[in-house]
Amino acid sequence: MKKNELRLRYKKLREDFSSEEIEDKSLEIANNLLKIPIWEYTYYHLFLSIANKREVNTETILHILQGKDKNVVVSKSDFENFRMVNYLLTDSTVLKQNEYGIPEPVDGIEIPPQNIEVVFIPLLAFDEKGNRIGYGKGFYDRFLDSCTGETVKVGLSFFEAEPIISEVSENDIPLDYCVTPGKIYSFKNL
């Protein structure tokens, strides 16, 4: 299936979830995350959920990371260059929603992408090869391209994998894992 068709389909499916379903499925995803071998690292990039886009709620994941004494990195989007600037999340970090409803740090301690060891990635859909579809602006592809080749890429999805996504470009960076409420996908050996 083509990317634009999948984007529309999965946006619609997410819109049909109740708030309670989103919370329940997000908790199942967080519990499944504990089963994959990613917890020995130090720096974790976590997206802060956009409530009006009905994304996976990452609050429980944030608590897990803090409970494990990990450094959590969050980003601020630059819509002129379609890039993300990454900041260490601390007790004094001030978060503010931007015009697109994305909670972002106002400022803080900037963390270079090369320091980030695990990235949790929001997405609309993914396939059995680890290809993913986001909102289409390429923020995460540019960000992941600036990370090291060792950075572990973990998608979070309410839905199971599509058999195949057509129109995959050479700039699309695949996932290492994708975690859903019902299943953990590993793409490391594909």
C-alpha positions in Angstrom: 0.0 0.0 0.0 1.2 3.5 -0.7 2.4 5.9 2.1 -0.4 8.5 1.7 -3.1 5.8 1.7 -1.6 4.3 4.8 -1.3 7.7 6.5 -5.0 8.4 6.0 -6.1 5.0 7.0 -4.1 4.9 10.3 -5.0 8.5 11.2 -8.7 7.5 10.9 -8.2 4.4 13.0 -6.5 6.4 15.7 -9.3 9.0 15.7 -11.7 6.2 16.5 -10.0 5.2 19.8 -11.5 6.5 23.0 -9.2 8.2 25.5 -9.5 5.1 27.7 -8.4 2.8 24.8 -5.4 5.0 24.2 -4.4 4.9 27.8 -4.8 1.1 28.0 -2.9 0.4 24.8 -0.2 2.9 25.8 0.3 1.0 29.1 0.5 -2.3 27.2 3.2 -0.9 24.9 5.2 0.4 27.9 5.0 -3.0 29.6 6.1 -4.7 26.4 9.1 -2.3 26.1 10.5 -3.8 29.3 10.9 -7.1 27.4 13.4 -5.9 24.8 17.2 -5.5 25.4 17.5 -1.8 25.5 17.9 -1.0 29.2 21.7 -0.9 29.5 22.1 2.4 27.8 22.3 5.9 29.2 20.7 8.4 26.8 17.1 7.8 25.6 15.3 10.1 23.2 11.5 10.2 24.0 8.8 11.9 22.0 6.3 13.8 24.1 2.8 12.8 22.8 0.7 15.1 20.8 -2.7 14.6 22.4 -4.8 15.9 19.5 -3.0 13.4 17.1 -4.0 10.6 19.5 -0.4 9.3 19.7 0.8 6.6 22.0 1.0 8.3 25.5 4.6 8.1 26.6 4.1 9.2 30.2 4.5 5.7 31.6 7.7 5.2 29.5 9.0 8.5 30.9 8.4 7.2 34.5 10.2 3.9 33.6 13.2 5.8 32.3 13.3 8.1 35.3 12.9 5.1 37.7 15.9 3.4 36.0 17.9 6.7 36.4 18.3 7.2 32.6 19.0 10.5 30.9 15.9 11.4 28.9 16.2 13.7 25.9 13.3 15.5 24.3 13.3 17.6 21.2 12.2 21.0 19.9 11.1 21.1 16.2 12.5 23.6 13.8 9.9 23.9 11.1 12.0 26.1 8.9 14.7 23.4 8.4 12.6 20.4 9.4 15.1 19.4 12.0 15.0 18.7 15.7 17.1 20.2 18.5 17.5 17.8 21.4 17.5 18.8 25.1 18.1 16.9 28.3 14.9 16.7 30.3 15.5 17.8 33.8 13.4 18.9 36.8 13.8 22.5 35.7 12.9 22.0 32.0 10.0 24.2 31.0 7.7 22.5 28.4 5.4 24.5 26.2 3.1 23.4 23.4 4.1 24.8 20.0 1.5 25.9 17.4 1.1 22.2 16.2 0.3 20.9 19.7 3.7 19.4 20.3 5.0 19.7 23.9 8.6 21.0 23.6 11.3 22.3 25.9 11.7 26.1 25.9 15.5 25.7 26.2 18.0 23.7 28.2 21.1 21.6 27.9 21.5 20.6 24.3 22.5 17.0 23.7 24.2 16.1 20.3 22.4 13.4 18.4 25.6 11.3 18.4 25.2 10.9 22.2 21.7 9.4 22.0 21.7 5.6 22.2 18.0 4.7 22.0 15.3 6.6 20.1 11.5 6.0 20.7 9.8 6.9 17.5 6.2 7.9 16.9 4.6 6.6 13.8 1.4 6.0 12.0 2.2 2.6 10.4 5.1 0.2 9.8 5.7 -2.9 7.8 7.2 -6.4 8.4 10.7 -5.1 7.3 10.8 -2.3 9.8 9.9 0.5 7.3 7.8 3.2 8.9 5.4 6.0 8.1 5.2 9.2 10.1 3.5 12.4 9.2 5.6 12.9 6.1 7.9 15.9 7.0 11.0 13.8 7.5 11.9 15.1 10.9 12.8 11.7 12.3 14.7 10.6 9.2 16.9 13.7 9.4 17.4 13.2 13.1 18.2 9.5 12.9 20.6 10.2 10.1 22.6 12.4 12.4 22.7 9.7 15.2 25.3 7.0 15.1 24.8 3.7 13.3 24.6 2.0 16.7 21.6 4.0 17.9 18.7 1.7 18.6 15.5 2.8 16.8 12.3 1.7 18.6 8.9 2.4 17.0 5.7 2.6 19.1 2.5 1.7 17.4 -1.1 0.9 18.4 -1.4 -1.4 15.3 0.3 -4.5 14.0 2.6 -4.5 10.9 1.5 -4.0 7.4 2.9 -6.7 5.0 4.8 -4.1 3.0 5.0 -0.4 2.5 5.6 0.7 -1.1 7.5 3.9 -2.0 10.3 3.3 0.5 13.1 5.7 -0.4 16.8 5.5 0.4 16.4 8.4 2.9 13.9 6.3 5.0 15.6 4.8 8.0 14.1 1.5 9.2 13.4 0.5 12.8 15.3 -2.0 14.9 12.2 -2.8 16.9 8.5 -1.9 16.9 6.4 -2.4 20.0 2.6 -2.7 19.9 0.1 -3.6 22.6 0.1 -7.2 21.5 3.5 -7.9 19.9 7.2 -7.0 19.8 8.8 -6.9 16.3 12.5 -7.2 15.9 14.1 -6.2 12.6 17.7 -6.5 13.6 18.3 -9.8 11.6 16.4 -8.9 8.4 
